[in-house]
Amino acid sequence: MIVTDVERKRGRVSVFIDGEPVLELSAKLAAERGIRPGRTVTSAELAELAETDARRRAMDTAVRMLSYGPRSVHELRDRLKRKGFEPEIIAATVGRLKELGYVDDEAFARSWTETRQSSRPRSARLLASELRLKGIAPQVANEATSAISDDEAAYEAASGKLRSLRGLQYKTFRERLGRFLTSRGFDYGVAQETIERCWEELGGEPDGTPID
């Protein structure tokens, strides 16, 4: 087979055989392999070029995704799948990134836990659940969140909410802060202890006297 034309468009080229487009490659790969009009190619060579191009595109896609922040293996695989890459290309890409240390579910789980707890504290149970939704194995998720103290996390979460609760009666204060803490995954006992701790620190009394 003979290449009859090579059309360039936005960093990629369409390769024509006998006047028909048969393959699209990156311009860089085409230049590396000397793909130009008049060059003879075999079916095996075209197949190898297509696979090489797919591998490079998959790696570029993955690296670009990782440049915005850590990702779990599941997230990476899912993104590549949605981009239309074949399973074997996805497996090879993820495998290579693991070898290079760019993808590590244990490191991701630790990083995710630290980031979430510093910005939006929540219970260890809820955080582990979030990690599992990202494809993290239960054992890894539980280990990453094992050091979290729900008592302290609830207090930190509540502290950021107190300004908006000043001036409320005890019953309303308790209900609003309780709903908030429950939404962050804290159980009833932890939530109630945190409510009482915050109310007392703000100078309120359980008799219904509003906080000044």
ROVEXTI-266455 format. One record per residue (C-alpha): residue number from 1; residue in one letter; y negated, z, x negated. Coordinates in steps of 0.05 Angstrom, whole numbers, plus 32768, in hexadecimal, padded with zeros to 4 digits. Example, Ala and Ser with C-alpha at 12.3 -4.5 7.8 and 13.67 -1.06 7.14 Angstrom:
<drenvos>
+-----+------+------+------+------+
! pos ! code !    v !    w !    u !
+-----+------+------+------+------+
!   1 !    A ! 805A ! 809C ! 7F0A !
!   2 !    S ! 8015 ! 808F ! 7EEF !
+-----+------+------+------+------+
</drenvos>
This chain:
<drenvos>
+-----+------+------+------+------+
! pos ! code !    v !    w !    u !
+-----+------+------+------+------+
!   1 !    M ! 8000 ! 8000 ! 8000 !
!   2 !    I ! 7FBA ! 7FF0 ! 7FE9 !
!   3 !    V ! 7F7A ! 8016 ! 7FF7 !
!   4 !    T ! 7F4B ! 7FE5 ! 8018 !
!   5 !    D ! 7F0F ! 8012 ! 8023 !
!   6 !    V ! 7EF5 ! 8059 ! 8019 !
!   7 !    E ! 7EBE ! 8071 ! 8047 !
!   8 !    R ! 7E97 ! 80AE ! 8033 !
!   9 !    K ! 7E79 ! 80DF ! 8065 !
!  10 !    R ! 7E5F ! 8126 ! 8058 !
!  11 !    G ! 7E88 ! 8136 ! 801C !
!  12 !    R ! 7EC8 ! 8116 ! 8036 !
!  13 !    V ! 7EE4 ! 80D0 ! 8035 !
!  14 !    S ! 7F10 ! 80A7 ! 8064 !
!  15 !    V ! 7F44 ! 807F ! 8040 !
!  16 !    F ! 7F56 ! 803B ! 805E !
!  17 !    I ! 7F97 ! 8016 ! 8054 !
!  18 !    D ! 7F98 ! 7FCD ! 806A !
!  19 !    G ! 7F57 ! 7FD9 ! 808F !
!  20 !    E ! 7F70 ! 8016 ! 80B6 !
!  21 !    P ! 7F5B ! 805F ! 80A9 !
!  22 !    V ! 7F99 ! 8086 ! 8095 !
!  23 !    L ! 7F7F ! 80C4 ! 8072 !
!  24 !    E ! 7F42 ! 80F0 ! 806A !
!  25 !    L ! 7F36 ! 8116 ! 8029 !
!  26 !    S ! 7F00 ! 813D ! 8007 !
!  27 !    A ! 7ED6 ! 810E ! 7FDC !
!  28 !    K ! 7EE5 ! 813A ! 7FA0 !
!  29 !    L ! 7F31 ! 8133 ! 7FA8 !
!  30 !    A ! 7F2B ! 80E8 ! 7FB3 !
!  31 !    A ! 7F02 ! 80E2 ! 7F72 !
!  32 !    E ! 7F34 ! 810E ! 7F4C !
!  33 !    R ! 7F6E ! 80E1 ! 7F62 !
!  34 !    G ! 7F49 ! 80A0 ! 7F59 !
!  35 !    I ! 7F4D ! 808B ! 7FA2 !
!  36 !    R ! 7F23 ! 804C ! 7FA7 !
!  37 !    P ! 7F29 ! 8006 ! 7FC5 !
!  38 !    G ! 7F5F ! 7FDD ! 7FA2 !
!  39 !    R ! 7F88 ! 8019 ! 7F8C !
!  40 !    T ! 7FD2 ! 8018 ! 7F9D !
!  41 !    V ! 7FEF ! 8056 ! 7FBF !
!  42 !    T ! 8033 ! 806A ! 7FDA !
!  43 !    S ! 8044 ! 808F ! 801A !
!  44 !    A ! 805A ! 80CB ! 7FF1 !
!  45 !    E ! 8018 ! 80CC ! 7FCC !
!  46 !    L ! 7FF1 ! 80C9 ! 800E !
!  47 !    A ! 801A ! 8103 ! 8029 !
!  48 !    E ! 800E ! 812C ! 7FE9 !
!  49 !    L ! 7FC3 ! 811D ! 7FED !
!  50 !    A ! 7FC0 ! 8134 ! 8035 !
!  51 !    E ! 7FE4 ! 8175 ! 8024 !
!  52 !    T ! 7FB8 ! 8183 ! 7FE8 !
!  53 !    D ! 7F7A ! 8176 ! 8011 !
!  54 !    A ! 7F92 ! 81A5 ! 8048 !
!  55 !    R ! 7FA1 ! 81DC ! 8016 !
!  56 !    R ! 7F5C ! 81D7 ! 7FF8 !
!  57 !    R ! 7F3A ! 81D6 ! 803B !
!  58 !    A ! 7F62 ! 8213 ! 8052 !
!  59 !    M ! 7F50 ! 8238 ! 8013 !
!  60 !    D ! 7F06 ! 8226 ! 8019 !
!  61 !    T ! 7F07 ! 823D ! 8062 !
!  62 !    A ! 7F28 ! 827F ! 8050 !
!  63 !    V ! 7EFA ! 828D ! 8015 !
!  64 !    R ! 7EBD ! 827E ! 8040 !
!  65 !    M ! 7ED6 ! 82AF ! 8074 !
!  66 !    L ! 7EE2 ! 82E4 ! 8040 !
!  67 !    S ! 7E9C ! 82DA ! 8023 !
!  68 !    Y ! 7E80 ! 82FB ! 8062 !
!  69 !    G ! 7EAC ! 8339 ! 8059 !
!  70 !    P ! 7EF3 ! 8352 ! 8054 !
!  71 !    R ! 7F26 ! 8338 ! 8085 !
!  72 !    S ! 7F6D ! 834C ! 8098 !
!  73 !    V ! 7FA7 ! 831C ! 808B !
!  74 !    H ! 7FAD ! 8313 ! 80D7 !
!  75 !    E ! 7F64 ! 8300 ! 80DF !
!  76 !    L ! 7F69 ! 82CE ! 80A6 !
!  77 !    R ! 7FA8 ! 82AE ! 80C1 !
!  78 !    D ! 7F8A ! 82AB ! 8107 !
!  79 !    R ! 7F4A ! 8289 ! 80EE !
!  80 !    L ! 7F72 ! 8255 ! 80C7 !
!  81 !    K ! 7F9F ! 8248 ! 8102 !
!  82 !    R ! 7F63 ! 823D ! 812F !
!  83 !    K ! 7F48 ! 820C ! 80FC !
!  84 !    G ! 7F88 ! 81E3 ! 8106 !
!  85 !    F ! 7FAC ! 81F0 ! 80C4 !
!  86 !    E ! 7FF8 ! 81EB ! 80C3 !
!  87 !    P ! 8021 ! 822B ! 80BC !
!  88 !    E ! 8039 ! 821A ! 8076 !
!  89 !    I ! 7FF2 ! 820D ! 805F !
!  90 !    I ! 7FDB ! 8250 ! 807D !
!  91 !    A ! 8015 ! 8275 ! 805C !
!  92 !    A ! 8006 ! 8257 ! 8018 !
!  93 !    T ! 7FBC ! 8266 ! 801E !
!  94 !    V ! 7FC5 ! 82AE ! 8033 !
!  95 !    G ! 7FFA ! 82B8 ! 7FFF !
!  96 !    R ! 7FCD ! 829F ! 7FC8 !
!  97 !    L ! 7F93 ! 82CB ! 7FDE !
!  98 !    K ! 7FC1 ! 8307 ! 7FDE !
!  99 !    E ! 7FD6 ! 82F7 ! 7F97 !
! 100 !    L ! 7F8D ! 82F4 ! 7F83 !
! 101 !    G ! 7F7E ! 8336 ! 7FA5 !
! 102 !    Y ! 7F4D ! 8318 ! 7FD7 !
! 103 !    V ! 7F76 ! 832C ! 8013 !
! 104 !    D ! 7F94 ! 8372 ! 8017 !
! 105 !    D ! 7FA1 ! 8393 ! 805A !
! 106 !    E ! 7FA2 ! 83D9 ! 803D !
! 107 !    A ! 7F5F ! 83CF ! 801A !
! 108 !    F ! 7F43 ! 83AE ! 8059 !
! 109 !    A ! 7F59 ! 83E9 ! 8084 !
! 110 !    R ! 7F37 ! 841B ! 8056 !
! 111 !    S ! 7EF7 ! 83F2 ! 8053 !
! 112 !    W ! 7EF6 ! 83E8 ! 809F !
! 113 !    T ! 7F00 ! 8433 ! 80AA !
! 114 !    E ! 7EC8 ! 8447 ! 807A !
! 115 !    T ! 7E98 ! 8414 ! 8098 !
! 116 !    R ! 7EA5 ! 8427 ! 80E0 !
! 117 !    Q ! 7EA1 ! 8472 ! 80D3 !
! 118 !    S ! 7E60 ! 846C ! 80AE !
! 119 !    S ! 7E3E ! 8443 ! 80E5 !
! 120 !    R ! 7E62 ! 8454 ! 8127 !
! 121 !    P ! 7E90 ! 8490 ! 811F !
! 122 !    R ! 7ECD ! 8491 ! 814C !
! 123 !    S ! 7F10 ! 84B4 ! 8152 !
! 124 !    A ! 7F48 ! 84A6 ! 8121 !
! 125 !    R ! 7F73 ! 848F ! 815B !
! 126 !    L ! 7F40 ! 845B ! 8173 !
! 127 !    L ! 7F32 ! 8442 ! 812D !
! 128 !    A ! 7F7D ! 843A ! 811F !
! 129 !    S ! 7F82 ! 8413 ! 8160 !
! 130 !    E ! 7F4A ! 83E5 ! 814B !
! 131 !    L ! 7F6D ! 83D8 ! 8109 !
! 132 !    R ! 7FAE ! 83C7 ! 812C !
! 133 !    L ! 7F88 ! 8395 ! 8157 !
! 134 !    K ! 7F74 ! 8373 ! 8116 !
! 135 !    G ! 7FBC ! 836C ! 8103 !
! 136 !    I ! 7FC2 ! 83A9 ! 80D6 !
! 137 !    A ! 8007 ! 83C8 ! 80D6 !
! 138 !    P ! 8008 ! 840C ! 80FB !
! 139 !    Q ! 801D ! 8432 ! 80BD !
! 140 !    V ! 7FE4 ! 8414 ! 8094 !
! 141 !    A ! 7FB2 ! 8421 ! 80CD !
! 142 !    N ! 7FC9 ! 8469 ! 80D3 !
! 143 !    E ! 7FC5 ! 8475 ! 8089 !
! 144 !    A ! 7F7F ! 8458 ! 8084 !
! 145 !    T ! 7F66 ! 8487 ! 80BB !
! 146 !    S ! 7F8E ! 84C4 ! 80A9 !
! 147 !    A ! 7F54 ! 84E7 ! 8085 !
! 148 !    I ! 7F26 ! 84E3 ! 80C2 !
! 149 !    S ! 7F15 ! 8526 ! 80E2 !
! 150 !    D ! 7F09 ! 8519 ! 812C !
! 151 !    D ! 7EE0 ! 8559 ! 8131 !
! 152 !    E ! 7EAF ! 8542 ! 80FB !
! 153 !    A ! 7EAF ! 84F9 ! 8112 !
! 154 !    A ! 7E9F ! 850F ! 8159 !
! 155 !    Y ! 7E66 ! 853A ! 8140 !
! 156 !    E ! 7E49 ! 8502 ! 8116 !
! 157 !    A ! 7E4E ! 84D2 ! 8151 !
! 158 !    A ! 7E2D ! 8504 ! 8180 !
! 159 !    S ! 7DF5 ! 8513 ! 814F !
! 160 !    G ! 7DDA ! 84CD ! 8155 !
! 161 !    K ! 7DD8 ! 84D3 ! 81A1 !
! 162 !    L ! 7DB4 ! 8515 ! 81A9 !
! 163 !    R ! 7D6D ! 84FD ! 81A8 !
! 164 !    S ! 7D78 ! 84D7 ! 81E9 !
! 165 !    L ! 7D97 ! 8514 ! 820A !
! 166 !    R ! 7D5E ! 8546 ! 8200 !
! 167 !    G ! 7D41 ! 8565 ! 823F !
! 168 !    L ! 7D80 ! 855F ! 8267 !
! 169 !    Q ! 7DA3 ! 8594 ! 828F !
! 170 !    Y ! 7DE3 ! 85AD ! 8270 !
! 171 !    K ! 7E0F ! 858B ! 82A4 !
! 172 !    T ! 7DEE ! 8547 ! 8299 !
! 173 !    F ! 7DEE ! 8550 ! 824E !
! 174 !    R ! 7E38 ! 8560 ! 824E !
! 175 !    E ! 7E4A ! 8525 ! 827B !
! 176 !    R ! 7E22 ! 84F2 ! 8253 !
! 177 !    L ! 7E38 ! 8509 ! 820F !
! 178 !    G ! 7E7F ! 8511 ! 8227 !
! 179 !    R ! 7E82 ! 84C9 ! 8240 !
! 180 !    F ! 7E65 ! 84B1 ! 81FE !
! 181 !    L ! 7E98 ! 84D8 ! 81D4 !
! 182 !    T ! 7ED1 ! 84C1 ! 8200 !
! 183 !    S ! 7EBB ! 8479 ! 81F6 !
! 184 !    R ! 7EC2 ! 8485 ! 81AB !
! 185 !    G ! 7F0B ! 849A ! 81B4 !
! 186 !    F ! 7F04 ! 84E5 ! 81AF !
! 187 !    D ! 7F32 ! 850F ! 81DA !
! 188 !    Y ! 7F19 ! 8541 ! 820E !
! 189 !    G ! 7F20 ! 857E ! 81E1 !
! 190 !    V ! 7EFA ! 8561 ! 81A7 !
! 191 !    A ! 7EC4 ! 8546 ! 81D5 !
! 192 !    Q ! 7EB9 ! 8589 ! 81F7 !
! 193 !    E ! 7EB5 ! 85B0 ! 81B6 !
! 194 !    T ! 7E83 ! 857D ! 819B !
! 195 !    I ! 7E59 ! 8582 ! 81DA !
! 196 !    E ! 7E55 ! 85CD ! 81D5 !
! 197 !    R ! 7E45 ! 85CA ! 818B !
! 198 !    C ! 7E0C ! 8599 ! 8196 !
! 199 !    W ! 7DF0 ! 85BE ! 81D2 !
! 200 !    E ! 7DEF ! 85FF ! 81AC !
! 201 !    E ! 7DCF ! 85E0 ! 816E !
! 202 !    L ! 7D98 ! 85C2 ! 8199 !
! 203 !    G ! 7D89 ! 8607 ! 81B6 !
! 204 !    G ! 7DA4 ! 85FA ! 81FC !
! 205 !    E ! 7DC6 ! 862D ! 8228 !
! 206 !    P ! 7E03 ! 8622 ! 8254 !
! 207 !    D ! 7DDB ! 863E ! 828F !
! 208 !    G ! 7DBC ! 85F9 ! 829B !
! 209 !    T ! 7D7B ! 8604 ! 8275 !
! 210 !    P ! 7D64 ! 85C0 ! 825C !
! 211 !    I ! 7D5B ! 85B2 ! 8212 !
! 212 !    D ! 7D11 ! 85AF ! 8200 !
+-----+------+------+------+------+
</drenvos>
